[in-house]
């Protein structure tokens, strides 16, 4: 049974990571081939850094991901704190159910509904939809990232409880000051986890971006999709490799920070 469980684990990890390893491997291929490895080369990385179209899409993607992740983290943290303090259990349950709808909804339904909303909004305001490119994408990405931030932060607030905040207010802090000086430092691992999750979701999104996006604002997933109609060149493998490495480093930093915070909490409990 022990060997069977190990074999199953190896199979699952193989299915998950062999395609990623294959992509990274062929990003160093000397020739434009995904079947034969002709030799190690940085050719596609050099071509990647020489492509203005790719860099513009990368810039748009990073600006959108960082901005939407920051907005959803700020709004989601405030929403989680508000939900924790809410006394009416029925209302709290209803708000949590509504908050979870963007996660449960198929992306294609969310994308179509947002597209219709922004088209109607552009018609009411009297502007071209293309002029709403970045704003529409930012609102859409912030909306679908928000529930994930709330789900990352709310358990931390529940675990922390209200005793520290109440003690700070008894010592003269205002509710706002006690939140920033006492609560926020203690729930920071959850906030950072929510930010990283929102960042990776925004970076990866295609379906909602496809429906909401305009012709003057293109992200990397949209650029790669447009290439699939012809042929994806290996410089996209190189770019994907760099993104995978960047996300891996972010997750590593987040996990190390969380482990350190967990150790600090255990030491405080022992004392």
NULUM-58772 format. One record per residue (C-alpha): x, y, z; residue in one letter; residue number from 0; chain. Coordinates in steps of 0.25 Angstrom, whole numbers, plus 5000, padded with zeros to 4 digits. Layout:
<pt x="X" y="Y" z="Z" code="a" pos="NUM" unit="A"/>
...
//
This chain:
<pt x="5000" y="5000" z="5000" code="x" pos="0" unit="A"/>
<pt x="5012" y="5009" z="5003" code="x" pos="1" unit="A"/>
<pt x="5018" y="5007" z="4990" code="x" pos="2" unit="A"/>
<pt x="5005" y="5009" z="4983" code="x" pos="3" unit="A"/>
<pt x="5003" y="5023" z="4990" code="x" pos="4" unit="A"/>
<pt x="5017" y="5027" z="4986" code="x" pos="5" unit="A"/>
<pt x="5014" y="5023" z="4971" code="x" pos="6" unit="A"/>
<pt x="5001" y="5030" z="4971" code="x" pos="7" unit="A"/>
<pt x="5008" y="5043" z="4977" code="x" pos="8" unit="A"/>
<pt x="5019" y="5042" z="4966" code="x" pos="9" unit="A"/>
<pt x="5008" y="5040" z="4955" code="x" pos="10" unit="A"/>
<pt x="5001" y="5053" z="4960" code="x" pos="11" unit="A"/>
<pt x="5013" y="5061" z="4961" code="x" pos="12" unit="A"/>
<pt x="5018" y="5056" z="4947" code="x" pos="13" unit="A"/>
<pt x="5004" y="5060" z="4941" code="x" pos="14" unit="A"/>
<pt x="5005" y="5074" z="4948" code="x" pos="15" unit="A"/>
<pt x="5020" y="5077" z="4945" code="x" pos="16" unit="A"/>
<pt x="5025" y="5070" z="4933" code="x" pos="17" unit="A"/>
<pt x="5018" y="5079" z="4923" code="x" pos="18" unit="A"/>
<pt x="5024" y="5091" z="4930" code="x" pos="19" unit="A"/>
<pt x="5038" y="5085" z="4930" code="x" pos="20" unit="A"/>
<pt x="5036" y="5082" z="4915" code="x" pos="21" unit="A"/>
<pt x="5033" y="5096" z="4913" code="x" pos="22" unit="A"/>
<pt x="5045" y="5101" z="4920" code="x" pos="23" unit="A"/>
<pt x="5054" y="5090" z="4913" code="x" pos="24" unit="A"/>
<pt x="5050" y="5095" z="4899" code="x" pos="25" unit="A"/>
<pt x="5052" y="5110" z="4903" code="x" pos="26" unit="A"/>
<pt x="5067" y="5107" z="4902" code="x" pos="27" unit="A"/>
<pt x="5066" y="5099" z="4889" code="x" pos="28" unit="A"/>
<pt x="5075" y="5105" z="4878" code="x" pos="29" unit="A"/>
<pt x="5065" y="5102" z="4867" code="x" pos="30" unit="A"/>
<pt x="5050" y="5106" z="4865" code="x" pos="31" unit="A"/>
<pt x="5045" y="5092" z="4868" code="x" pos="32" unit="A"/>
<pt x="5037" y="5085" z="4879" code="x" pos="33" unit="A"/>
<pt x="5040" y="5071" z="4875" code="x" pos="34" unit="A"/>
<pt x="5055" y="5071" z="4874" code="x" pos="35" unit="A"/>
<pt x="5065" y="5077" z="4883" code="x" pos="36" unit="A"/>
<pt x="5077" y="5082" z="4875" code="x" pos="37" unit="A"/>
<pt x="5086" y="5088" z="4885" code="x" pos="38" unit="A"/>
<pt x="5086" y="5098" z="4897" code="x" pos="39" unit="A"/>
<pt x="5084" y="5112" z="4893" code="x" pos="40" unit="A"/>
<pt x="5079" y="5126" z="4899" code="x" pos="41" unit="A"/>
<pt x="5075" y="5130" z="4885" code="x" pos="42" unit="A"/>
<pt x="5060" y="5131" z="4888" code="x" pos="43" unit="A"/>
<pt x="5063" y="5139" z="4901" code="x" pos="44" unit="A"/>
<pt x="5071" y="5149" z="4892" code="x" pos="45" unit="A"/>
<pt x="5059" y="5150" z="4882" code="x" pos="46" unit="A"/>
<pt x="5050" y="5152" z="4894" code="x" pos="47" unit="A"/>
<pt x="5057" y="5164" z="4899" code="x" pos="48" unit="A"/>
<pt x="5058" y="5169" z="4885" code="x" pos="49" unit="A"/>
<pt x="5042" y="5168" z="4882" code="x" pos="50" unit="A"/>
<pt x="5035" y="5182" z="4885" code="x" pos="51" unit="A"/>
<pt x="5021" y="5175" z="4883" code="x" pos="52" unit="A"/>
<pt x="5024" y="5165" z="4894" code="x" pos="53" unit="A"/>
<pt x="5030" y="5175" z="4903" code="x" pos="54" unit="A"/>
<pt x="5018" y="5184" z="4902" code="x" pos="55" unit="A"/>
<pt x="5009" y="5172" z="4905" code="x" pos="56" unit="A"/>
<pt x="5018" y="5168" z="4917" code="x" pos="57" unit="A"/>
<pt x="5017" y="5183" z="4922" code="x" pos="58" unit="A"/>
<pt x="5002" y="5183" z="4921" code="x" pos="59" unit="A"/>
<pt x="5001" y="5170" z="4928" code="x" pos="60" unit="A"/>
<pt x="5010" y="5174" z="4940" code="x" pos="61" unit="A"/>
<pt x="5003" y="5188" z="4941" code="x" pos="62" unit="A"/>
<pt x="4989" y="5181" z="4941" code="x" pos="63" unit="A"/>
<pt x="4993" y="5170" z="4951" code="x" pos="64" unit="A"/>
<pt x="5000" y="5179" z="4961" code="x" pos="65" unit="A"/>
<pt x="4989" y="5189" z="4961" code="x" pos="66" unit="A"/>
<pt x="4978" y="5180" z="4961" code="x" pos="67" unit="A"/>
<pt x="4985" y="5171" z="4972" code="x" pos="68" unit="A"/>
<pt x="4987" y="5184" z="4981" code="x" pos="69" unit="A"/>
<pt x="4973" y="5189" z="4979" code="x" pos="70" unit="A"/>
<pt x="4967" y="5175" z="4982" code="x" pos="71" unit="A"/>
<pt x="4976" y="5174" z="4994" code="x" pos="72" unit="A"/>
<pt x="4973" y="5187" z="5000" code="x" pos="73" unit="A"/>
<pt x="4958" y="5185" z="4998" code="x" pos="74" unit="A"/>
<pt x="4958" y="5170" z="5002" code="x" pos="75" unit="A"/>
<pt x="4965" y="5173" z="5015" code="x" pos="76" unit="A"/>
<pt x="4955" y="5184" z="5019" code="x" pos="77" unit="A"/>
<pt x="4944" y="5175" z="5015" code="x" pos="78" unit="A"/>
<pt x="4949" y="5163" z="5023" code="x" pos="79" unit="A"/>
<pt x="4951" y="5172" z="5035" code="x" pos="80" unit="A"/>
<pt x="4936" y="5178" z="5033" code="x" pos="81" unit="A"/>
<pt x="4931" y="5164" z="5032" code="x" pos="82" unit="A"/>
<pt x="4938" y="5159" z="5044" code="x" pos="83" unit="A"/>
<pt x="4931" y="5171" z="5052" code="x" pos="84" unit="A"/>
<pt x="4917" y="5168" z="5046" code="x" pos="85" unit="A"/>
<pt x="4907" y="5164" z="5057" code="x" pos="86" unit="A"/>
<pt x="4896" y="5160" z="5048" code="x" pos="87" unit="A"/>
<pt x="4899" y="5145" z="5045" code="x" pos="88" unit="A"/>
<pt x="4888" y="5144" z="5034" code="x" pos="89" unit="A"/>
<pt x="4893" y="5157" z="5027" code="x" pos="90" unit="A"/>
<pt x="4908" y="5152" z="5029" code="x" pos="91" unit="A"/>
<pt x="4904" y="5139" z="5022" code="x" pos="92" unit="A"/>
<pt x="4897" y="5146" z="5011" code="x" pos="93" unit="A"/>
<pt x="4909" y="5155" z="5008" code="x" pos="94" unit="A"/>
<pt x="4919" y="5143" z="5008" code="x" pos="95" unit="A"/>
<pt x="4910" y="5136" z="4998" code="x" pos="96" unit="A"/>
<pt x="4909" y="5148" z="4989" code="x" pos="97" unit="A"/>
<pt x="4925" y="5150" z="4990" code="x" pos="98" unit="A"/>
<pt x="4927" y="5135" z="4986" code="x" pos="99" unit="A"/>
<pt x="4919" y="5136" z="4973" code="x" pos="100" unit="A"/>
<pt x="4931" y="5141" z="4965" code="x" pos="101" unit="A"/>
<pt x="4938" y="5129" z="4969" code="x" pos="102" unit="A"/>
<pt x="4927" y="5119" z="4966" code="x" pos="103" unit="A"/>
<pt x="4923" y="5126" z="4953" code="x" pos="104" unit="A"/>
<pt x="4929" y="5120" z="4940" code="x" pos="105" unit="A"/>
<pt x="4939" y="5130" z="4935" code="x" pos="106" unit="A"/>
<pt x="4932" y="5131" z="4921" code="x" pos="107" unit="A"/>
<pt x="4919" y="5135" z="4928" code="x" pos="108" unit="A"/>
<pt x="4926" y="5146" z="4937" code="x" pos="109" unit="A"/>
<pt x="4934" y="5151" z="4924" code="x" pos="110" unit="A"/>
<pt x="4921" y="5152" z="4916" code="x" pos="111" unit="A"/>
<pt x="4913" y="5159" z="4927" code="x" pos="112" unit="A"/>
<pt x="4925" y="5169" z="4929" code="x" pos="113" unit="A"/>
<pt x="4926" y="5172" z="4915" code="x" pos="114" unit="A"/>
<pt x="4911" y="5175" z="4914" code="x" pos="115" unit="A"/>
<pt x="4912" y="5184" z="4926" code="x" pos="116" unit="A"/>
<pt x="4924" y="5192" z="4920" code="x" pos="117" unit="A"/>
<pt x="4918" y="5193" z="4906" code="x" pos="118" unit="A"/>
<pt x="4905" y="5199" z="4913" code="x" pos="119" unit="A"/>
<pt x="4914" y="5208" z="4922" code="x" pos="120" unit="A"/>
<pt x="4922" y="5213" z="4910" code="x" pos="121" unit="A"/>
<pt x="4909" y="5216" z="4902" code="x" pos="122" unit="A"/>
<pt x="4903" y="5224" z="4914" code="x" pos="123" unit="A"/>
<pt x="4915" y="5232" z="4916" code="x" pos="124" unit="A"/>
<pt x="4917" y="5234" z="4901" code="x" pos="125" unit="A"/>
<pt x="4931" y="5229" z="4899" code="x" pos="126" unit="A"/>
<pt x="4937" y="5218" z="4890" code="x" pos="127" unit="A"/>
<pt x="4939" y="5205" z="4897" code="x" pos="128" unit="A"/>
<pt x="4953" y="5205" z="4892" code="x" pos="129" unit="A"/>
<pt x="4956" y="5216" z="4901" code="x" pos="130" unit="A"/>
<pt x="4952" y="5208" z="4913" code="x" pos="131" unit="A"/>
<pt x="4962" y="5197" z="4911" code="x" pos="132" unit="A"/>
<pt x="4971" y="5198" z="4923" code="x" pos="133" unit="A"/>
<pt x="4960" y="5203" z="4933" code="x" pos="134" unit="A"/>
<pt x="4950" y="5192" z="4928" code="x" pos="135" unit="A"/>
<pt x="4961" y="5181" z="4930" code="x" pos="136" unit="A"/>
<pt x="4965" y="5187" z="4944" code="x" pos="137" unit="A"/>
<pt x="4951" y="5187" z="4949" code="x" pos="138" unit="A"/>
<pt x="4949" y="5173" z="4944" code="x" pos="139" unit="A"/>
<pt x="4961" y="5167" z="4949" code="x" pos="140" unit="A"/>
<pt x="4959" y="5174" z="4963" code="x" pos="141" unit="A"/>
<pt x="4945" y="5168" z="4963" code="x" pos="142" unit="A"/>
<pt x="4949" y="5153" z="4961" code="x" pos="143" unit="A"/>
<pt x="4962" y="5154" z="4970" code="x" pos="144" unit="A"/>
<pt x="4954" y="5160" z="4982" code="x" pos="145" unit="A"/>
<pt x="4948" y="5148" z="4987" code="x" pos="146" unit="A"/>
<pt x="4961" y="5140" z="4988" code="x" pos="147" unit="A"/>
<pt x="4967" y="5152" z="4996" code="x" pos="148" unit="A"/>
<pt x="4955" y="5151" z="5006" code="x" pos="149" unit="A"/>
<pt x="4957" y="5136" z="5007" code="x" pos="150" unit="A"/>
<pt x="4972" y="5138" z="5010" code="x" pos="151" unit="A"/>
<pt x="4970" y="5149" z="5021" code="x" pos="152" unit="A"/>
<pt x="4957" y="5145" z="5028" code="x" pos="153" unit="A"/>
<pt x="4963" y="5133" z="5034" code="x" pos="154" unit="A"/>
<pt x="4975" y="5140" z="5040" code="x" pos="155" unit="A"/>
<pt x="4965" y="5151" z="5046" code="x" pos="156" unit="A"/>
<pt x="4957" y="5140" z="5052" code="x" pos="157" unit="A"/>
<pt x="4969" y="5133" z="5058" code="x" pos="158" unit="A"/>
<pt x="4974" y="5146" z="5063" code="x" pos="159" unit="A"/>
<pt x="4961" y="5150" z="5070" code="x" pos="160" unit="A"/>
<pt x="4957" y="5163" z="5076" code="x" pos="161" unit="A"/>
<pt x="4965" y="5163" z="5089" code="x" pos="162" unit="A"/>
<pt x="4977" y="5170" z="5084" code="x" pos="163" unit="A"/>
<pt x="4969" y="5181" z="5077" code="x" pos="164" unit="A"/>
<pt x="4961" y="5183" z="5090" code="x" pos="165" unit="A"/>
<pt x="4973" y="5184" z="5099" code="x" pos="166" unit="A"/>
<pt x="4979" y="5194" z="5089" code="x" pos="167" unit="A"/>
<pt x="4967" y="5203" z="5090" code="x" pos="168" unit="A"/>
<pt x="4966" y="5202" z="5105" code="x" pos="169" unit="A"/>
<pt x="4980" y="5207" z="5105" code="x" pos="170" unit="A"/>
<pt x="4976" y="5219" z="5097" code="x" pos="171" unit="A"/>
<pt x="4976" y="5215" z="5082" code="x" pos="172" unit="A"/>
<pt x="4965" y="5219" z="5073" code="x" pos="173" unit="A"/>
<pt x="4959" y="5207" z="5065" code="x" pos="174" unit="A"/>
<pt x="4966" y="5211" z="5053" code="x" pos="175" unit="A"/>
<pt x="4979" y="5212" z="5060" code="x" pos="176" unit="A"/>
<pt x="4978" y="5199" z="5067" code="x" pos="177" unit="A"/>
<pt x="4975" y="5192" z="5053" code="x" pos="178" unit="A"/>
<pt x="4988" y="5198" z="5047" code="x" pos="179" unit="A"/>
<pt x="4997" y="5196" z="5059" code="x" pos="180" unit="A"/>
<pt x="4992" y="5183" z="5065" code="x" pos="181" unit="A"/>
<pt x="4983" y="5175" z="5055" code="x" pos="182" unit="A"/>
<pt x="4989" y="5178" z="5042" code="x" pos="183" unit="A"/>
<pt x="5003" y="5173" z="5046" code="x" pos="184" unit="A"/>
<pt x="4997" y="5160" z="5051" code="x" pos="185" unit="A"/>
<pt x="4989" y="5157" z="5039" code="x" pos="186" unit="A"/>
<pt x="5000" y="5161" z="5029" code="x" pos="187" unit="A"/>
<pt x="5003" y="5147" z="5025" code="x" pos="188" unit="A"/>
<pt x="4989" y="5145" z="5020" code="x" pos="189" unit="A"/>
<pt x="4989" y="5159" z="5013" code="x" pos="190" unit="A"/>
<pt x="5002" y="5155" z="5006" code="x" pos="191" unit="A"/>
<pt x="4996" y="5142" z="5002" code="x" pos="192" unit="A"/>
<pt x="4984" y="5149" z="4997" code="x" pos="193" unit="A"/>
<pt x="4992" y="5159" z="4989" code="x" pos="194" unit="A"/>
<pt x="5001" y="5148" z="4983" code="x" pos="195" unit="A"/>
<pt x="4988" y="5140" z="4979" code="x" pos="196" unit="A"/>
<pt x="4982" y="5152" z="4973" code="x" pos="197" unit="A"/>
<pt x="4994" y="5155" z="4965" code="x" pos="198" unit="A"/>
<pt x="4996" y="5141" z="4959" code="x" pos="199" unit="A"/>
<pt x="4981" y="5140" z="4956" code="x" pos="200" unit="A"/>
<pt x="4982" y="5153" z="4948" code="x" pos="201" unit="A"/>
<pt x="4995" y="5150" z="4942" code="x" pos="202" unit="A"/>
<pt x="4989" y="5137" z="4937" code="x" pos="203" unit="A"/>
<pt x="4975" y="5141" z="4933" code="x" pos="204" unit="A"/>
<pt x="4970" y="5139" z="4918" code="x" pos="205" unit="A"/>
<pt x="4955" y="5137" z="4917" code="x" pos="206" unit="A"/>
<pt x="4951" y="5149" z="4925" code="x" pos="207" unit="A"/>
<pt x="4962" y="5158" z="4918" code="x" pos="208" unit="A"/>
<pt x="4957" y="5153" z="4904" code="x" pos="209" unit="A"/>
<pt x="4943" y="5157" z="4906" code="x" pos="210" unit="A"/>
<pt x="4946" y="5170" z="4914" code="x" pos="211" unit="A"/>
<pt x="4959" y="5175" z="4906" code="x" pos="212" unit="A"/>
<pt x="4960" y="5185" z="4895" code="x" pos="213" unit="A"/>
<pt x="4969" y="5186" z="4883" code="x" pos="214" unit="A"/>
<pt x="4978" y="5197" z="4889" code="x" pos="215" unit="A"/>
<pt x="4981" y="5189" z="4902" code="x" pos="216" unit="A"/>
<pt x="4987" y="5175" z="4900" code="x" pos="217" unit="A"/>
<pt x="4992" y="5165" z="4911" code="x" pos="218" unit="A"/>
<pt x="5001" y="5154" z="4909" code="x" pos="219" unit="A"/>
<pt x="4991" y="5143" z="4910" code="x" pos="220" unit="A"/>
<pt x="4983" y="5150" z="4898" code="x" pos="221" unit="A"/>
<pt x="4996" y="5152" z="4890" code="x" pos="222" unit="A"/>
<pt x="5000" y="5137" z="4892" code="x" pos="223" unit="A"/>
<pt x="4985" y="5133" z="4888" code="x" pos="224" unit="A"/>
<pt x="4987" y="5142" z="4875" code="x" pos="225" unit="A"/>
<pt x="4999" y="5134" z="4872" code="x" pos="226" unit="A"/>
<pt x="4993" y="5121" z="4873" code="x" pos="227" unit="A"/>
<pt x="4985" y="5124" z="4860" code="x" pos="228" unit="A"/>
<pt x="4998" y="5123" z="4853" code="x" pos="229" unit="A"/>
<pt x="5010" y="5117" z="4861" code="x" pos="230" unit="A"/>
<pt x="5015" y="5120" z="4875" code="x" pos="231" unit="A"/>
<pt x="5029" y="5123" z="4874" code="x" pos="232" unit="A"/>
<pt x="5040" y="5118" z="4884" code="x" pos="233" unit="A"/>
<pt x="5042" y="5133" z="4890" code="x" pos="234" unit="A"/>
<pt x="5028" y="5131" z="4897" code="x" pos="235" unit="A"/>
<pt x="5034" y="5118" z="4903" code="x" pos="236" unit="A"/>
<pt x="5045" y="5127" z="4908" code="x" pos="237" unit="A"/>
<pt x="5035" y="5137" z="4914" code="x" pos="238" unit="A"/>
<pt x="5027" y="5127" z="4920" code="x" pos="239" unit="A"/>
<pt x="5039" y="5121" z="4927" code="x" pos="240" unit="A"/>
<pt x="5043" y="5135" z="4933" code="x" pos="241" unit="A"/>
<pt x="5029" y="5136" z="4938" code="x" pos="242" unit="A"/>
<pt x="5029" y="5122" z="4944" code="x" pos="243" unit="A"/>
<pt x="5042" y="5126" z="4951" code="x" pos="244" unit="A"/>
<pt x="5037" y="5139" z="4956" code="x" pos="245" unit="A"/>
<pt x="5024" y="5133" z="4962" code="x" pos="246" unit="A"/>
<pt x="5032" y="5122" z="4968" code="x" pos="247" unit="A"/>
<pt x="5041" y="5132" z="4975" code="x" pos="248" unit="A"/>
<pt x="5029" y="5140" z="4980" code="x" pos="249" unit="A"/>
<pt x="5022" y="5127" z="4986" code="x" pos="250" unit="A"/>
<pt x="5035" y="5123" z="4992" code="x" pos="251" unit="A"/>
<pt x="5037" y="5137" z="4999" code="x" pos="252" unit="A"/>
<pt x="5022" y="5136" z="5004" code="x" pos="253" unit="A"/>
<pt x="5024" y="5122" z="5009" code="x" pos="254" unit="A"/>
<pt x="5037" y="5125" z="5017" code="x" pos="255" unit="A"/>
<pt x="5030" y="5138" z="5023" code="x" pos="256" unit="A"/>
<pt x="5018" y="5130" z="5027" code="x" pos="257" unit="A"/>
<pt x="5027" y="5119" z="5033" code="x" pos="258" unit="A"/>
<pt x="5034" y="5130" z="5041" code="x" pos="259" unit="A"/>
<pt x="5022" y="5136" z="5046" code="x" pos="260" unit="A"/>
<pt x="5016" y="5123" z="5050" code="x" pos="261" unit="A"/>
<pt x="5029" y="5120" z="5058" code="x" pos="262" unit="A"/>
<pt x="5028" y="5134" z="5065" code="x" pos="263" unit="A"/>
<pt x="5014" y="5131" z="5069" code="x" pos="264" unit="A"/>
<pt x="5018" y="5117" z="5075" code="x" pos="265" unit="A"/>
<pt x="5029" y="5124" z="5083" code="x" pos="266" unit="A"/>
<pt x="5019" y="5134" z="5088" code="x" pos="267" unit="A"/>
<pt x="5009" y="5123" z="5093" code="x" pos="268" unit="A"/>
<pt x="5021" y="5115" z="5099" code="x" pos="269" unit="A"/>
<pt x="5025" y="5128" z="5107" code="x" pos="270" unit="A"/>
//
